[in-house]
Amino acid sequence: MAMPAAANQPTNSLEQHWMPFSANRDFKADPRLVVKSEGVYLWDHKGGQVIDGSSGLFNVAAGHGRQEIADAVYAQMQMNDYTAPFGLGHSGSFAFAEKLSRILPDPFNHVFFTNSGSESIDTALKIIMAYHRARGDAQRSRFVSRERAYHGVNIGGVSLSGMVKNRETFPVVMPNIVMLRHTWDESRRFERGQPEEGAELANDLQRFCDTYGGTTIAAVFVEPVAGSTGTLVPPKGYLERLREICDANGILLVFDEVITGFGRLGTPFASHAFNVTPDIITMAKALTNGAIPMGAVATRDKVYETVVGAAPDKAIEFFHGYTYSGHPAACAAGLATLDIYEREGLFDRAAELSDYFLDAIWSLKDIDCVFDLRGYGLMAGVEVQHDGVPGRRGTALQKQMFWDGVHVKFTGDTAIVAPPLVSERRHVDEIVEKMAKTLKTV
């Protein structure tokens, strides 16, 4: 694949870039730079080929270097590079919202565009507040999240975070957040798919209703499969019970599908996979196949209609938005991405590959350092036994795996394996074989 001249410019210093979620000093002492990507592979700055076992950051679902997306973005930028989104519009955002609504569950027919999953979470929080205020329920000021939850890095997402390291440096967060227990239990290690037991953990929400009053709770935020914490699959009946309690108490249920959306579980969204429909869905990542930053919030019709219907005629109904909401290039990338998903049947391909993928992951079970395996669809967590300092072994393994020819994202001591949906069985084999090679050195 030809590289643009600018991308090939030599890098003389790494110091000026303050890298995100990275050990900057450690990285700059021994950098891992990607200079090219195509299909399911990356190439490092030393000339090595690396298979992408985590779809970038779970966002490059259709594989790297899709010419269709690049062409669509180029054509859009040639025609209209930017339209101010406040009180103006361009045809691309309306076309994209309409096409996206076709693969959302019923009755989801309204989409608000953002630029990331983090922005989608903060936008959802504001939509929820506006919805309850429009209904005369402004006393609903409490939000429920979960232990081990990850909902992005803006202040709303940090407030909802149940991962300690994402919160401890930032003490000034939103008040009135309460946490459900997470669903992982050591007694169910190596349980594949949905655990048979654990649905009763959803009753924590009922306890909060009994303790604080159900009429004070605005919404519950849940990753259908908790992703960044290491692939925690919901027990059978768990999501159904949350939905039941929300319905009984007028609470909105939010599914954070930033990772689970767009075929990762073998269906368009996790709500389809688990047959539970929330009130709001947040998304990003595979929305544009990672080509252009973009996120979105989709709502049930009743949420949109309540917020919009409460405002006076010709008035702004929702005082929120971003300079780059529904950017023309991002919408072009998104439309091209949805075309690829549909044309190549990638959601069905993911479903067909799932059993083979999970079988391959479970072949790692007998490696000495492997502590647990979890998985659903084309998403798995491979947790290694920590070495006394949580996260240290995982960090070292992620670096070593890269040089052993496979990119896998680790959170703490858990590798999150999520190959591109275009992967074939041979790619799954390569990912797992290279992971095994590294894991056996521990």
Order of alpha helices (4+ residues) and beta strands (2+ residues): alpha-beta-beta-beta-alpha-alpha-alpha-beta-alpha-beta-alpha-beta-alpha-beta-alpha-beta-alpha-beta-beta-alpha-alpha-alpha-beta-beta-alpha-beta-beta-beta-alpha
